[in-house]
Amino acid sequence: MAMNNENVTERVKMKNGGRPRWKRPMTVTALLIILAFTVSAAVTGTIKQMEEEKAFERLHEEAGNIAEDISESVADDREQIEVLASAASGYEDLSSQELWDMLNAFDSVGMISRIEILLPGDVVLKDGKSITAEGLLSFEKEEAKGTHVSDRERDLENREAYVVRSYVPIVRGAETVAMMYGVIELENLPEKVTAAPYGGDAAIYIIDGNSGDFLVDTWHNDPGGNIWELGKRQMAPGYDHESLKQGVTDGSEGYVVFASETIGENLYFYYEPIAVNEWRIALSVPEHIVFENADKISVILNGFLCFEALAFLFYFFWMIHYVRRETNEKQRQLDMIQYIYEVEKLLFSAHEKEENLLRALEKIGGITGAQRVVFSISGLPYAEKSYIWRREEKNGDKKKCGGTEQSRV
């Protein structure tokens, strides 16, 4: 009996130290959920960074193609004007109808809209008719430059419009008798640029690097605008307005990200030089276009992340329920062992204290929820002895009572 009591004592000691260690799996589960969210966020951020780099590579490629097309168009137009100027040098009268019939038949495949001739005295021939250009064009200045392309200038007849002129001298012998030029109408120039960067979602700019004047600005649709007069833009972190200005002025390649007041989101802006004067080509594209693919991937990732989170939460709460159930079962078993141990002690000493029998029966009744517990001793001479514990209830209160009964055999 002593050995048995020692074993029971050791088992009861597990009541405090033998609880299931459920905090560790719960912690691991929570860490897994946090890890999943962290990894998903990192993947989304990496995808956005890749899309940003991809956007600038695409802008660089498409801007380069446009710059090359513009340079080639200007060169091709100049060659055609040179041919026309050579033919015009054979006419004594540059206002000849025959000459202008030929010039008006000129069909440029490039950017030239029409041909005009600047004469000494700052007079311009258009369709063979004379127009004064005093105060706007100077024969001496243009003749001194030889073959060249002007920057943004006012149109002769429509002073609200802007044009660029591609000049070629008309030479007789060794003397320049006039300057023939092709007129590039800046209002119609975007139509001459056949490229549609970013599927037509990108804006195109041609900027005079010296002055900041826009030759083309499809974003603001302001032919007379100036990039520096727009003021400083709010740059995204890591970008600087002065770096943009210096890059455009110096004719280097670069890109910036700044906030657009027009659409209320960031614009991704790339610029590089054109091999014409100090012109620069620039493209801009809104942020939602840049991250269109990334956003689609993010939606998929977020959907998967939500599913993953719900699965983890379901597992988490199931684990809590499971651990609580196992803990309660374990506790119930330990409580049962404790009760049995206490009953054993009471019965063990019942030969000395008879009331311990009733206390033992009371504990058994408390464990089992029985209304009555009986303990009988048989084998006594001429009789058997029984101990009874009853549960009585009065006015909702539970009362316990006990007693003994004897009977003859």
Salt bridges, closest charged atoms under 4 A:
GLU10 OE2 - LYS13 NZ 3.57
GLU62 OE2 - ARG58 NE 2.92
GLU116 OE2 - ARG114 NE 2.85
GLU142 OE1 - HIS148 NE2 2.71
GLU153 OE1 - ARG165 NH1 2.57
ASP155 OD1 - ARG114 NH2 2.83
GLU157 OE1 - LYS126 NZ 2.53
GLU185 OE2 - ARG114 NH1 2.65
ASP213 OD1 - ARG152 NH2 3.34
ASP217 OD2 - HIS220 ND1 2.84
GLU242 OE2 - LYS232 NZ 3.54
GLU253 OE1 - HIS60 ND1 3.75
GLU265 OE2 - HIS288 ND1 2.96
GLU272 OE1 - HIS60 ND1 3.54
GLU278 OE1 - ARG280 NH2 3.07
ASP295 OD1 - LYS48 NZ 3.10
GLU326 OE2 - ARG325 NH2 3.92
GLU329 OE2 - ARG332 NH2 2.92
ASP335 OD1 - LYS15 NZ 3.51
GLU342 OE1 - LYS363 NZ 2.92
GLU352 OE2 - HIS351 NE2 3.53
GLU354 OE2 - LYS385 NZ 3.13
GLU362 OE2 - LYS400 NZ 3.90
GLU405 OE2 - ARG390 NH2 3.75
